[in-house]
């Protein structure tokens, strides 16, 4: 087989590419996951005319059968697989197992050759599929090297896992991987449960990036996290890792039931809180404590089966840690970091702590909130509104959490998705009570309402009383009692919550002000035959805001004679990051119409950071002035619609929307 490699020697194989990059930094992940790949030019996107997967899989099996019959050489098999247009990400295994005459030894022989020599991703993927059940310990160097490439990390892990003695190789690969690829290796290590790898899992499994709660639970159970934390001495490395695991379990964006399904959750959180204040503080540990305190106060962790007084004791310990001068000094130093994400995270932690003095205190309500066991003093309940902002590294969303007598009732009623953000519930006045009963949607499932439902409550004012009742979701599973509030006190609480924007970061404030301007004066955009969709700032990109709008108007339901396009304007706010924000990735992505009469004024140079006073109102006003002077389509990009609509409206269809 080695003699047949010459036909492919004109281009580096994926294995050679990974080996070369690995040699430059042997202990680190490959830069950008190994991109650009050797076949990058031919795989910029999935071809729009790809045949059905069943046809692709038949072609794959046919190519392998032709080789086994002796009609094709290995290089020809490589080319047949490349030309089959089978997406590299589909499951090859079932199709390959059906090929007559494919013995395990033959499958391994072919798989090793394809993984080592292929210059196209599809033959590599086929080779890994052949090795998934046939690999041997001598294949470890080959599999771990190809697994360094982000494109093949999970497939390499799948091939490694069944091989006896693979645990240490999986640790090696996990240490040099990030994101999903690292987590795939960690999950495999948990399933193997090799005692030799438990110390590594306890100290190094998570690298600080957001992970799914289900995986965090798997790691916590594998390493017996609660037991490890209940010892008299817990090293800082273990405590940092425990914080990452626990905050992943408590993250509001997780719908796997990871926290409620973790039997040792109370034990682990209690033990973590006991040790946290004794550890050397880092920003990552601060983030874990802030996230846990929020979850125990107003999130899913509120409803864990705490022993009497245990929840309050946990909050007190976490609060004391955050109030320590050593910890506040870490946050202050991080706010001056040259790294923008470090600054965002530090400012988030500082805002969360300052919200009420410490995250362990009562939530940011605008009236006194009774404790969960003090409700019923008088005929009325007490309502509080708390805005929960997630860690900027968590890729979650801001939530409006509603507490009644100190109890997060909406979270209790609906665990399938997060509560809506303040722009949806507060800025729109949806929580105000009127004499006419109004059904308000408070939350939606992570998938969609049509799939797993949404949470609704009916709010009405009856004389001097506001009533929340008729709680429901789409499946009829919600069971929540009615609540009664004193009307004047309720109105004051909601009004103050609507006015309070202390939770915002600067980009979110600019987005709110810009949205308010455009909704109050739709003529700013309508003069350019445009209509606003939304303005927003994501928690994980605090150096920019995004404005989405329609041209010539909002879609009306797919009428063939009513073409429309969706545009996005990305507005950088941080001068340090301006260079890569103002221009689309592909010149064809720009929103310049081909009809010059529709272009408006010439675009201003680039999308430079918003200049002038950093005050959000002033920044928003400068953006409004630009929109008054210049058609926003000239400095925005098309991100939605269809090629047919683009042609009808005189725009090129962007390459980024293809496939």
C-alpha positions as CSV (number, residue, x, y, z in Angstrom):
1,X,0.0,0.0,0.0
2,X,2.8,2.4,0.8
3,X,3.9,2.4,-2.8
4,X,0.6,3.7,-4.0
5,X,0.9,7.0,-2.1
6,X,2.9,8.7,-4.8
7,X,-0.3,9.6,-6.8
8,X,-1.3,11.9,-3.9
9,X,2.1,13.4,-3.2
10,X,1.3,16.7,-5.1
11,X,-0.6,18.0,-2.0
12,X,0.0,17.6,1.7
13,X,-2.2,15.0,3.4
14,X,-4.3,16.0,6.4
15,X,-2.0,13.9,8.6
16,X,1.1,15.7,7.4
17,X,-0.6,19.0,7.8
18,X,-1.5,18.2,11.4
19,X,2.0,16.8,12.2
20,X,3.7,19.9,10.8
21,X,1.5,22.2,12.9
22,X,1.9,20.1,16.0
23,X,5.7,20.2,15.8
24,X,5.6,24.0,16.1
25,X,3.9,23.9,19.5
26,X,3.8,20.3,20.8
27,X,1.9,21.1,24.0
28,X,-0.8,23.4,22.7
29,X,-3.9,23.0,20.5
30,X,-3.4,23.7,16.8
31,X,-4.0,27.4,15.9
32,X,-7.6,27.8,14.7
33,X,-8.1,24.1,14.9
34,X,-5.7,23.5,12.1
35,X,-7.4,25.7,9.5
36,X,-6.9,26.3,6.6
37,X,-7.1,22.7,5.8
38,X,-5.3,21.2,2.7
39,X,-8.6,20.9,0.8
40,X,-10.0,24.3,2.0
41,X,-10.6,25.7,-1.5
42,X,-12.9,22.9,-2.5
43,X,-14.9,22.9,0.7
44,X,-15.9,26.5,1.4
45,X,-19.5,25.4,1.9
46,X,-21.8,22.5,1.3
47,X,-22.8,22.4,-2.3
48,X,-26.4,23.3,-2.8
49,X,-26.9,20.5,-5.3
50,X,-25.7,17.7,-3.1
51,X,-27.6,14.4,-3.7
52,X,-29.7,12.9,-0.9
53,X,-27.7,11.3,1.9
54,X,-29.0,7.8,0.9
55,X,-27.5,8.3,-2.5
56,X,-24.2,9.5,-1.0
57,X,-23.9,6.5,1.3
58,X,-24.6,4.1,-1.5
59,X,-21.8,5.8,-3.5
60,X,-19.5,5.4,-0.5
61,X,-20.3,1.7,-0.2
62,X,-19.9,1.2,-3.9
63,X,-16.5,2.8,-4.0
64,X,-15.3,0.6,-1.2
65,X,-16.8,-2.5,-2.9
66,X,-15.0,-1.7,-6.1
67,X,-11.7,-1.5,-4.3
68,X,-12.3,-4.8,-2.5
69,X,-13.1,-6.5,-5.8
70,X,-9.7,-5.5,-7.2
71,X,-11.0,-3.1,-9.8
72,X,-9.6,0.1,-8.1
73,X,-6.3,0.9,-6.4
74,X,-6.1,2.8,-3.0
75,X,-5.4,6.1,-4.7
76,X,-8.4,5.5,-6.9
77,X,-10.5,4.7,-3.9
78,X,-9.4,7.9,-2.4
79,X,-10.5,9.8,-5.5
80,X,-13.8,7.9,-5.7
81,X,-14.5,8.9,-2.1
82,X,-13.5,12.5,-2.7
83,X,-15.8,12.7,-5.8
84,X,-18.7,11.0,-4.0
85,X,-19.6,14.4,-2.4
86,X,-20.5,12.6,0.8
87,X,-20.4,15.2,3.6
88,X,-17.6,14.4,5.9
89,X,-19.8,14.9,9.0
90,X,-22.3,12.1,8.3
91,X,-22.1,8.6,10.0
92,X,-20.1,6.4,7.6
93,X,-20.1,3.3,9.8
94,X,-23.4,1.7,8.9
95,X,-22.8,2.0,5.2
96,X,-19.3,0.6,5.4
97,X,-20.4,-2.4,7.5
98,X,-22.7,-3.5,4.7
99,X,-19.9,-3.9,2.2
100,X,-19.3,-7.7,1.4
101,X,-15.9,-9.0,2.1
102,X,-14.8,-6.3,4.4
103,X,-13.0,-8.1,7.2
104,X,-11.8,-6.3,10.4
105,X,-8.2,-6.7,9.3
106,X,-8.9,-5.4,5.8
107,X,-11.0,-2.5,7.2
108,X,-8.1,-1.5,9.5
109,X,-5.6,-1.7,6.7
110,X,-7.7,0.5,4.4
111,X,-8.5,2.9,7.3
112,X,-4.9,3.5,8.3
113,X,-3.9,4.2,4.7
114,X,-6.8,6.7,4.2
115,X,-6.2,8.5,7.5
116,X,-2.4,8.8,6.8
117,X,-2.5,9.7,3.1
118,X,-5.7,11.4,2.2
119,X,-5.6,15.0,0.9
120,X,-9.4,15.4,1.1
121,X,-11.6,15.4,4.2
122,X,-14.2,12.8,3.0
123,X,-11.6,10.0,2.6
124,X,-10.1,10.8,6.0
125,X,-13.6,10.6,7.6
126,X,-14.1,7.2,5.8
127,X,-10.8,6.0,7.1
128,X,-11.7,7.0,10.7
129,X,-15.0,5.2,10.4
130,X,-13.2,2.1,9.3
131,X,-10.9,2.3,12.3
132,X,-13.8,2.9,14.8
133,X,-14.0,-0.8,15.6
134,X,-10.7,-2.1,14.3
135,X,-8.0,0.2,15.7
136,X,-5.1,-1.2,17.6
137,X,-2.7,0.3,20.2
138,X,-0.1,0.8,17.5
139,X,-2.5,3.2,15.8
140,X,-2.5,5.7,18.7
141,X,0.0,8.1,17.2
142,X,-1.9,8.2,13.9
143,X,-5.3,8.7,15.6
144,X,-4.2,11.3,18.2
145,X,-2.4,13.4,15.5
146,X,-5.4,13.5,13.1
147,X,-7.6,14.2,16.1
148,X,-5.7,17.5,16.7
149,X,-7.6,18.8,13.7
150,X,-10.9,20.3,14.8
151,X,-12.5,18.7,11.8
152,X,-11.8,15.2,13.0
153,X,-11.5,15.4,16.8
154,X,-14.8,13.7,17.6
155,X,-14.2,10.9,15.0
156,X,-10.7,10.3,16.3
157,X,-12.0,10.0,19.9
158,X,-14.7,7.5,18.7
159,X,-11.9,5.4,17.0
160,X,-9.7,5.6,20.1
161,X,-12.2,4.8,22.8
162,X,-12.7,1.0,22.1
163,X,-8.9,0.3,21.9
164,X,-7.5,-1.2,25.1
165,X,-5.3,1.3,27.0
166,X,-6.5,4.3,25.1
167,X,-7.3,6.4,28.2
168,X,-3.8,8.1,28.4
169,X,-4.0,8.9,24.7
170,X,-7.4,10.5,25.2
171,X,-6.0,12.7,28.0
172,X,-3.1,13.7,25.7
173,X,-5.6,14.6,23.0
174,X,-7.9,16.5,25.4
175,X,-5.0,18.6,26.7
176,X,-4.4,19.7,23.1
177,X,-8.0,20.4,22.1
178,X,-10.6,23.1,22.9
179,X,-14.3,23.5,22.8
180,X,-16.5,20.6,21.5
181,X,-13.5,18.5,20.6
182,X,-12.1,18.6,24.1
183,X,-15.4,17.9,25.6
184,X,-15.9,14.8,23.4
185,X,-12.6,13.4,24.7
186,X,-13.6,14.2,28.3
187,X,-16.9,12.5,27.8
188,X,-15.1,9.4,26.5
189,X,-12.8,9.4,29.5
190,X,-15.8,9.6,31.9
191,X,-17.3,6.6,30.1
192,X,-14.1,4.6,30.4
193,X,-13.7,5.4,34.1
194,X,-10.0,4.5,34.1
195,X,-8.8,5.2,37.7
196,X,-5.5,6.5,36.3
197,X,-7.3,9.4,34.6
198,X,-9.5,10.5,37.6
199,X,-6.9,12.9,39.0
200,X,-6.7,14.6,35.6
201,X,-10.5,14.8,35.3
202,X,-10.8,16.3,38.8
203,X,-8.2,19.0,38.1
204,X,-8.2,19.6,34.3
205,X,-11.3,18.4,32.6
206,X,-12.8,21.8,31.8
207,X,-10.7,24.6,30.4
208,X,-13.0,27.5,31.4
209,X,-15.1,27.6,28.3
210,X,-18.9,27.1,28.5
211,X,-19.9,23.4,28.5
212,X,-23.2,21.6,28.7
213,X,-24.6,20.8,32.1
214,X,-25.0,17.1,31.2
215,X,-21.3,16.7,30.6
216,X,-20.5,18.6,33.8
217,X,-22.7,16.2,35.7
218,X,-21.0,13.3,34.1
219,X,-17.6,14.5,35.2
220,X,-18.8,15.4,38.7
221,X,-20.2,11.9,39.2
222,X,-17.1,10.2,37.7
223,X,-14.7,12.0,40.0
224,X,-17.0,11.8,43.1
225,X,-16.9,15.6,43.3
226,X,-18.8,16.0,46.5
227,X,-16.6,13.6,48.3
228,X,-13.5,15.3,47.0
229,X,-14.7,18.6,48.2
230,X,-15.7,17.4,51.7
231,X,-12.1,16.7,52.7
232,X,-10.4,19.0,55.1
233,X,-7.9,20.2,52.5
234,X,-8.8,20.9,48.9
235,X,-6.2,22.3,46.6
236,X,-6.8,25.5,44.6
237,X,-6.6,23.6,41.3
238,X,-9.4,21.2,42.4
239,X,-11.5,24.1,43.7
240,X,-11.2,26.0,40.5
241,X,-12.3,22.9,38.5
242,X,-15.1,22.3,40.9
243,X,-16.3,25.8,40.4
244,X,-16.4,25.3,36.6
245,X,-18.3,22.1,37.0
246,X,-20.9,23.6,39.4
247,X,-21.5,26.7,37.4
248,X,-22.0,24.6,34.3
249,X,-24.5,22.5,36.2
250,X,-26.3,25.7,37.3
251,X,-26.2,27.5,34.0
252,X,-29.7,28.8,33.0
253,X,-29.3,27.9,29.3
254,X,-29.1,24.2,30.1
255,X,-32.3,22.1,29.6
256,X,-30.8,18.7,30.3
257,X,-32.0,18.4,33.9
258,X,-28.3,18.1,34.8
259,X,-28.6,20.0,38.2
260,X,-31.8,18.4,39.4
261,X,-30.5,15.0,38.3
262,X,-27.2,15.3,40.2
263,X,-27.9,13.6,43.5
264,X,-24.9,15.2,45.3
265,X,-25.7,18.8,44.2
266,X,-26.4,20.2,47.6
267,X,-23.4,18.4,49.1
268,X,-21.0,19.6,46.4
269,X,-22.2,23.3,46.5
270,X,-22.1,23.4,50.3
271,X,-18.6,22.0,50.4
272,X,-17.5,24.3,47.6
273,X,-18.8,27.3,49.5
274,X,-17.0,26.2,52.7
275,X,-13.7,26.2,50.9
276,X,-14.1,29.0,48.4
277,X,-13.1,31.8,50.8
278,X,-9.9,30.1,51.7
279,X,-8.6,29.7,48.2
280,X,-6.3,32.1,46.3
281,X,-8.8,34.1,44.3
282,X,-8.7,34.2,40.5
283,X,-11.2,35.8,38.2
284,X,-12.4,32.4,37.1
285,X,-13.1,31.5,40.7
286,X,-14.9,34.8,41.2
287,X,-17.1,34.0,38.2
288,X,-18.0,30.6,39.6
289,X,-19.0,32.1,43.0
290,X,-21.1,34.8,41.4
291,X,-22.8,32.3,39.1
292,X,-23.5,29.9,42.0
293,X,-24.8,32.6,44.3
294,X,-27.2,33.8,41.5
295,X,-28.4,30.2,40.9
296,X,-29.0,29.6,44.6
297,X,-30.8,32.9,45.1
298,X,-33.0,33.1,42.0
299,X,-32.3,30.2,39.7
300,X,-32.8,26.4,39.6
301,X,-30.5,25.8,42.5
302,X,-33.1,27.5,44.8
303,X,-35.2,24.4,44.5
304,X,-32.6,21.8,45.4
305,X,-33.5,19.7,48.4
306,X,-31.6,21.8,50.9
307,X,-31.4,20.9,54.6
308,X,-33.0,23.5,56.9
309,X,-30.8,26.6,56.9
310,X,-28.3,25.1,54.4
311,X,-29.2,27.4,51.5
312,X,-28.8,30.5,53.6
313,X,-25.5,29.3,55.0
314,X,-24.2,28.7,51.4
315,X,-25.2,32.2,50.4
316,X,-23.5,33.7,53.4
317,X,-20.3,31.9,52.8
318,X,-20.2,32.8,49.1
319,X,-21.0,36.5,50.0
320,X,-18.2,36.6,52.5
321,X,-15.7,35.3,49.9
322,X,-16.7,38.0,47.4
323,X,-16.6,40.7,50.0
324,X,-13.0,39.8,51.0
325,X,-10.4,42.6,50.0
326,X,-8.3,39.9,48.3
327,X,-11.2,39.0,46.0
328,X,-12.3,42.6,45.2
329,X,-8.6,43.4,44.4
330,X,-8.6,40.6,41.8
331,X,-11.8,42.0,40.2
332,X,-10.3,45.5,40.1
333,X,-7.1,44.4,38.5
334,X,-9.0,42.4,35.9
335,X,-11.1,45.5,35.0
336,X,-7.8,47.1,33.8
337,X,-6.7,44.1,31.8
338,X,-5.6,44.7,28.1
339,X,-7.7,41.6,27.2
340,X,-11.3,42.7,26.4
341,X,-13.0,39.5,27.5
342,X,-11.2,39.7,30.8
343,X,-12.5,43.2,31.3
344,X,-16.0,42.3,30.3
345,X,-16.0,39.5,32.8
346,X,-14.6,41.6,35.6
347,X,-17.1,44.4,35.0
348,X,-19.9,41.8,35.0
349,X,-18.7,40.4,38.3
350,X,-18.4,43.9,39.8
351,X,-21.9,44.9,38.7
352,X,-23.3,41.6,40.1
353,X,-21.6,42.2,43.5
354,X,-22.6,45.9,43.6
355,X,-26.2,45.1,42.7
356,X,-27.1,44.5,46.3
357,X,-23.8,44.6,48.1
358,X,-23.1,40.9,47.4
359,X,-24.8,38.2,45.4
360,X,-25.8,36.5,48.6
361,X,-28.0,39.4,49.6
362,X,-31.7,39.7,48.6
363,X,-32.2,40.2,44.9
364,X,-32.5,43.6,43.3
365,X,-36.1,44.2,44.2
366,X,-37.7,47.6,44.6
367,X,-39.6,46.8,47.7
368,X,-38.7,44.6,50.7
369,X,-39.0,41.0,49.9
370,X,-40.3,38.5,52.4
371,X,-38.3,35.3,52.9
372,X,-39.6,32.1,51.4
373,X,-41.1,31.1,54.8
374,X,-42.4,34.5,55.7
375,X,-45.1,34.9,53.1
376,X,-48.6,35.5,54.1
377,X,-48.1,38.6,56.4
378,X,-51.4,40.2,55.5
379,X,-53.6,39.4,52.5
380,X,-51.0,40.2,49.9
381,X,-48.0,38.6,48.3
382,X,-44.8,40.6,47.6
383,X,-43.3,40.8,44.1
384,X,-39.7,41.4,43.2
385,X,-38.1,41.8,39.7
386,X,-34.5,40.7,39.3
387,X,-32.4,40.9,36.1
388,X,-29.9,38.1,36.0
389,X,-27.0,38.7,33.7
390,X,-24.9,35.6,32.9
391,X,-21.1,35.3,32.7
392,X,-19.9,36.8,29.4
393,X,-18.1,33.5,28.7
394,X,-21.3,31.5,29.1
395,X,-23.1,32.4,25.8
396,X,-26.4,32.6,27.6
397,X,-29.1,35.3,27.7
398,X,-30.1,38.0,30.2
399,X,-33.2,36.9,32.1
400,X,-36.0,38.8,33.9
401,X,-36.6,36.7,37.0
402,X,-39.9,37.2,38.9
403,X,-39.9,36.5,42.6
404,X,-43.0,36.2,44.8
405,X,-42.3,36.3,48.5
406,X,-38.7,35.6,47.7
407,X,-39.4,32.6,45.6
408,X,-38.6,32.5,41.8
409,X,-42.0,31.3,40.9
410,X,-41.6,31.5,37.1
411,X,-38.4,29.5,37.2
412,X,-40.2,27.0,39.4
413,X,-43.1,26.7,37.0
414,X,-41.1,26.3,33.8
415,X,-37.7,24.5,33.5
416,X,-37.6,24.1,29.8
417,X,-36.1,27.4,28.9
418,X,-35.0,30.8,30.4
419,X,-37.2,33.7,31.3
420,X,-37.4,36.4,28.7
421,X,-35.1,39.4,28.8
422,X,-36.0,42.9,30.1
423,X,-36.4,44.3,26.6
424,X,-39.3,41.8,26.2
425,X,-41.0,42.0,29.6
426,X,-40.0,45.4,31.0
427,X,-39.4,47.8,28.1
428,X,-42.7,46.8,26.6
429,X,-44.7,47.2,29.8
430,X,-45.9,43.6,29.6
431,X,-45.9,43.3,33.4
432,X,-48.1,46.3,34.1
433,X,-51.6,45.5,35.4
434,X,-54.7,46.9,33.9
435,X,-58.4,46.3,34.4
436,X,-58.5,44.2,31.2
437,X,-56.9,40.8,31.9
438,X,-53.8,40.2,29.7
439,X,-52.0,36.9,29.1
440,X,-48.3,37.4,29.2
441,X,-45.7,35.0,27.8
442,X,-42.8,34.9,30.3
443,X,-40.5,32.2,28.8
444,X,-40.1,29.9,25.9
445,X,-38.5,26.4,25.6
446,X,-34.9,26.2,24.4
447,X,-36.1,24.6,21.2
448,X,-39.3,26.6,20.3
449,X,-42.8,27.0,21.8
450,X,-44.2,24.7,19.1
451,X,-41.8,21.9,20.2
452,X,-41.7,22.0,24.0
453,X,-44.0,24.9,25.0
454,X,-43.8,28.3,26.7
455,X,-44.9,29.8,30.0
456,X,-47.9,32.1,30.3
457,X,-49.6,34.0,33.2
458,X,-52.6,36.2,33.1
459,X,-52.2,39.6,34.9
460,X,-55.1,41.8,35.8
461,X,-56.0,44.6,38.2
462,X,-59.2,44.3,40.2
463,X,-59.7,47.4,42.2
464,X,-56.9,47.7,44.7
465,X,-55.5,44.2,43.9
466,X,-53.3,42.9,41.1
467,X,-53.8,39.1,40.4
468,X,-51.5,36.7,38.7
469,X,-53.3,33.5,37.8
470,X,-54.2,31.0,35.1
471,X,-50.6,29.9,34.7
472,X,-50.2,27.6,31.8
473,X,-47.9,26.1,29.2
474,X,-48.6,24.5,25.9
475,X,-48.7,21.0,27.4
476,X,-50.9,21.9,30.3
477,X,-48.3,20.7,32.8
478,X,-47.9,23.9,34.8
479,X,-49.2,23.8,38.4
480,X,-48.9,27.2,40.1
481,X,-51.2,28.9,42.5
482,X,-52.6,32.4,42.0
483,X,-50.9,35.4,43.6
484,X,-52.4,38.7,44.9
485,X,-50.5,42.0,45.2
486,X,-51.5,45.4,46.6
487,X,-52.0,47.4,43.4
488,X,-50.2,50.6,44.2
489,X,-47.2,48.8,45.6
490,X,-47.1,46.5,42.6
491,X,-47.3,49.4,40.1
492,X,-44.4,51.2,41.9
493,X,-42.3,48.0,41.9
494,X,-42.8,47.4,38.2
495,X,-42.2,51.0,37.3
496,X,-38.9,51.2,39.1
497,X,-37.8,47.9,37.5
498,X,-38.6,49.4,34.1
499,X,-36.5,52.4,34.8
500,X,-33.5,50.6,36.4
501,X,-30.8,49.8,33.8
502,X,-27.9,49.3,36.3
503,X,-27.5,45.8,35.0
504,X,-26.6,46.9,31.5
505,X,-23.1,47.1,30.0
506,X,-22.3,50.0,27.7
507,X,-23.1,48.3,24.4
508,X,-26.5,47.1,25.8
509,X,-27.3,50.7,26.8
510,X,-26.4,52.0,23.4
511,X,-28.6,49.3,21.8
512,X,-31.5,50.2,24.0
513,X,-31.2,54.0,23.2
514,X,-30.9,53.4,19.5
515,X,-33.9,51.1,19.5
516,X,-36.0,53.7,21.4
517,X,-35.0,56.4,18.9
518,X,-35.9,54.2,15.8
519,X,-39.2,53.0,17.2
520,X,-40.2,56.5,18.3
521,X,-39.3,57.9,14.8
522,X,-39.7,55.1,12.2
523,X,-39.2,57.7,9.4
524,X,-35.5,57.5,10.0
525,X,-35.5,54.2,8.2
526,X,-38.6,54.4,6.2
527,X,-37.1,57.2,4.1
528,X,-34.7,54.6,2.8
529,X,-37.5,52.1,2.3
530,X,-36.4,50.1,5.3
531,X,-38.1,48.8,8.5
532,X,-36.5,48.0,11.8
533,X,-36.4,44.4,13.0
534,X,-34.3,44.7,16.2
535,X,-31.3,46.2,17.8
536,X,-29.3,44.1,20.3
537,X,-26.0,43.5,22.1
538,X,-25.0,40.0,23.1
539,X,-23.6,39.3,26.4
540,X,-20.6,37.5,24.9
541,X,-19.6,40.3,22.5
542,X,-19.7,43.5,24.5
543,X,-17.7,45.5,22.0
544,X,-20.4,45.8,19.4
545,X,-24.1,46.1,18.8
546,X,-26.1,44.7,15.9
547,X,-29.0,46.3,14.1
548,X,-31.3,44.1,11.9
549,X,-33.7,45.6,9.4
550,X,-35.8,44.7,6.4
551,X,-36.0,46.2,2.9
552,X,-38.3,47.3,1.6
553,X,-40.5,46.2,4.5
554,X,-41.1,43.4,6.9
555,X,-42.0,40.0,5.2
556,X,-45.7,39.7,4.7
557,X,-46.0,35.9,4.5
558,X,-44.1,34.7,1.4
559,X,-46.1,36.4,-1.2
560,X,-44.3,35.8,-4.5
561,X,-44.8,39.4,-5.6
562,X,-43.6,40.9,-2.4
563,X,-39.8,40.4,-2.3
564,X,-37.8,41.3,0.8
565,X,-34.3,41.2,2.2
566,X,-32.9,41.2,5.7
567,X,-29.9,43.4,6.5
568,X,-27.5,43.5,9.4
569,X,-25.4,46.5,10.5
570,X,-22.6,45.6,12.9
571,X,-21.6,48.6,14.9
572,X,-18.2,48.4,16.8
573,X,-17.9,50.3,20.0
574,X,-14.4,49.4,21.1
575,X,-11.6,51.1,19.1
576,X,-9.3,48.2,19.8
577,X,-11.5,45.8,17.9
578,X,-12.7,48.0,15.1
579,X,-10.5,46.7,12.4
580,X,-12.4,43.4,12.0
581,X,-15.9,44.7,12.4
582,X,-16.6,47.1,9.7
583,X,-16.2,45.1,6.6
584,X,-18.1,41.9,5.5
585,X,-16.0,38.8,5.1
586,X,-16.7,38.7,1.4
587,X,-17.1,41.7,-0.8
588,X,-20.1,40.1,-2.3
589,X,-21.7,40.1,1.1
590,X,-22.0,43.9,1.2
591,X,-25.4,45.4,0.8
592,X,-24.7,47.6,-2.2
593,X,-27.5,47.5,-4.7
594,X,-26.8,47.1,-8.4
595,X,-29.2,49.9,-9.2
596,X,-27.3,53.0,-8.5
597,X,-30.5,55.1,-8.3
598,X,-31.4,53.2,-5.1
599,X,-28.1,53.6,-3.4
600,X,-28.8,56.9,-1.5
601,X,-25.7,58.8,-0.4
602,X,-22.3,57.3,-0.7
603,X,-21.4,55.2,2.3
604,X,-19.2,56.8,5.0
605,X,-15.7,55.3,5.3
606,X,-16.0,51.9,6.9
607,X,-17.8,51.1,10.0
608,X,-15.4,52.8,12.4
609,X,-16.1,52.7,16.2
610,X,-18.8,55.1,17.3
611,X,-16.9,58.3,18.0
612,X,-17.3,61.0,20.6
613,X,-18.7,61.0,24.1
614,X,-19.0,57.5,25.5
615,X,-22.4,58.4,27.0
616,X,-24.9,55.9,25.6
617,X,-27.5,58.5,24.7
618,X,-24.8,60.5,22.8
619,X,-23.6,57.4,21.0
620,X,-27.1,56.5,20.0
621,X,-27.7,60.0,18.8
622,X,-24.6,60.0,16.6
623,X,-25.8,56.7,15.0
624,X,-29.3,58.2,14.3
625,X,-27.6,61.1,12.6
626,X,-25.7,58.8,10.3
627,X,-28.9,56.9,9.5
628,X,-30.6,60.2,8.6
629,X,-27.8,61.1,6.2
630,X,-27.0,57.7,4.6
631,X,-29.0,54.8,3.4
632,X,-28.0,52.0,5.9
633,X,-28.0,49.4,3.1
634,X,-24.8,50.9,1.8
635,X,-22.9,50.0,4.9
636,X,-24.8,46.9,6.0
637,X,-24.8,43.3,4.7
638,X,-27.5,41.1,3.4
639,X,-28.1,38.2,5.8
640,X,-31.6,36.9,4.9
641,X,-34.2,36.6,2.2
642,X,-33.5,34.6,-1.0
643,X,-31.5,34.8,-4.2
644,X,-34.7,35.4,-6.1
645,X,-35.7,38.3,-3.8
646,X,-32.2,39.7,-4.1
647,X,-32.3,39.7,-7.9
648,X,-35.7,41.3,-7.9
649,X,-34.5,44.1,-5.6
650,X,-31.2,44.6,-7.5
651,X,-28.8,43.2,-5.0
652,X,-26.1,40.5,-5.3
653,X,-26.9,37.4,-3.2
654,X,-24.1,37.0,-0.7
655,X,-21.8,34.0,-0.8
656,X,-22.1,33.6,3.0
657,X,-25.8,32.8,2.6
658,X,-25.2,30.0,0.2
659,X,-25.4,26.3,1.2
